[in-house]
Amino acid sequence: MKTIAKKEIRTYMTTMSGYVLIAFMLFAVGIYFTAYHLAQGYPKFSATMSSCEFMFLIIIPILTMRSLAGEERQKTDQMLLTSPLSIRDIVLGKFFGMLAVFAIAIGIVCLYPPILTLYGTVNLRAAYVAILGYFLMGAACIAIGLFISSLTSNPVIAAVITFGVIFLLYMMSGIKSISDSTAFTSYIAYFAIIVALAILIFVLMKDAMTALIAGAAGEAAITVLYFKNPTGLEGSVQTIMDALDITSRFTDFADGVLDLKNVIYYIGVAALFLVLTIFSVGKRRWN
C-alpha cells in the first residue's frame, strides 16, 4: 500500500497537476480569506471554509479522474493487477496518495487562523474543527471519485460523472427542501433508485441477467408495497435524502461543533466507496 501511495504522490508532485490543484484551492481560499477576514474583519474562519464547498466540484473530478481510469487507458493496470499486491493495497494506496495531495493544501490552510490572531481574537478551536470537517468531506468525495474512476477507462468520462454525482450530493439539501413526502413521490424515488442500483450491479458484475433480475425483483417489491400499504412509503424518501446529504453534516463543523456522528458519517461514506472500488477492481483482475 505504501508503495502505491508513494507512486501516486510522486505522480502528482513531479508534474504540474498536483501543484495546479493545490494552487487553485489555495487561491480560492485566499480570496474568501481576504474578503471576509482581512477586509471585513469577520472573526469566524469557518465562513471561508463554508464558502469553499463548491471547490469539491472542481478539484475532486480532476484529482481522481486518472487514478484508475488512466491506468486502464494506458494499459498500466495490467502491471498492477498482476503484481503481488492485493487489490485492497492497490485501492487504499491510490486513495491515501490522493488524500495526501489534498492534505498538503489543507495543511497550508491550517496556517491561516493564526494569522487572524494578529488582528484580533479568534476562536482557533472552532476554526480547526471547520478545517477538519472540510478535510473529512474531501476524503469522502475522493473515495467517491476513485470508485467512479474504477468503472471506466476514459478519464474524461470519469471526471464528468464524478462532477455530476458530487453536484447531486451538493444540491441534495435544496432538493430535500422542495420535495414533498407523499407516497407517490417516494414510490417514484425508490423506482429510480432501484434502476440506478441495477445499472450499478451490471457495471460491477458485467452480468446483464443478474442486474435485470435484481432490478425487476426490486421494482416488483416496491410496486406491491405501494399498492398494498402506500402510507408506509410516506416520508421514507426523506430518510434516504438525509443519508445522501453530504454537505449538511459540514454545517455542524462550520459552527464549531465536533459531533462524533458526523465524523463517523464521513468515514463511513469513504469506507463504503473504497469497498465498492475494491470489488470493482477485483472483477477487473479476474476478467
C-alpha positions, 0 to 999 in steps of 0.5 A: 500500500505504501508503495502505491501511495508513494507512486501516486504522490510522486505522480502528482508532485513531479508534474504540474497537476498536483501543484495546479490543484493545490494552487487553485484551492489555495487561491480560492481560499485566499480570496474568501480569506481576504474578503471576509477576514482581512477586509471585513474583519469577520472573526469566524474562519469557518465562513471561508471554509463554508464558502469553499464547498463548491471547490469539491466540484472542481478539484475532486473530478480532476484529482481522481479522474486518472487514478484508475481510469488512466491506468486502464487507458494506458494499459498500466493496470495490467502491471498492477493487477498482476503484481503481488499486491492485493487489490485492497493495497492497490485501492487504499494506496491510490486513495491515501496518495490522493488524500495526501495531495489534498492534505498538503493544501489543507495543511497550508490552510491550517496556517491561516487562523493564526494569522487572524490572531494578529488582528484580533481574537479568534476562536482557533478551536472552532476554526480547526474543527471547520478545517477538519470537517472540510478535510473529512468531506474531501476524503469522502468525495475522493473515495467517491471519485476513485470508485467512479474512476474504477468503472471506466477507462476514459478519464474524461468520462470519469471526471464528468460523472464524478462532477455530476454525482458530487453536484447531486450530493451538493444540491441534495439539501435544496432538493430535500427542501422542495420535495414533498413526502407523499407516497407517490413521490417516494414510490417514484424515488425508490423506482429510480433508485432501484434502476440506478442500483441495477445499472450499478450491479451490471457495471460491477458484475458485467452480468446483464441477467443478474442486474435485470433480475435484481432490478425487476425483483426490486421494482416488483417489491416496491410496486406491491408495497405501494399498492398494498400499504402506500402510507408506509412509503410516506416520508421514507424518501426523506430518510434516504435524502438525509443519508445522501446529504453530504454537505449538511453534516459540514454545517455542524463543523462550520459552527464549531461543533465536533459531533462524533456522528458526523465524523463517523458519517464521513468515514463511513461514506469513504469506507463504503466507496473504497469497498465498492472500488475494491470489488470493482477492481477485483472483477477487473483482475479476474476478467 
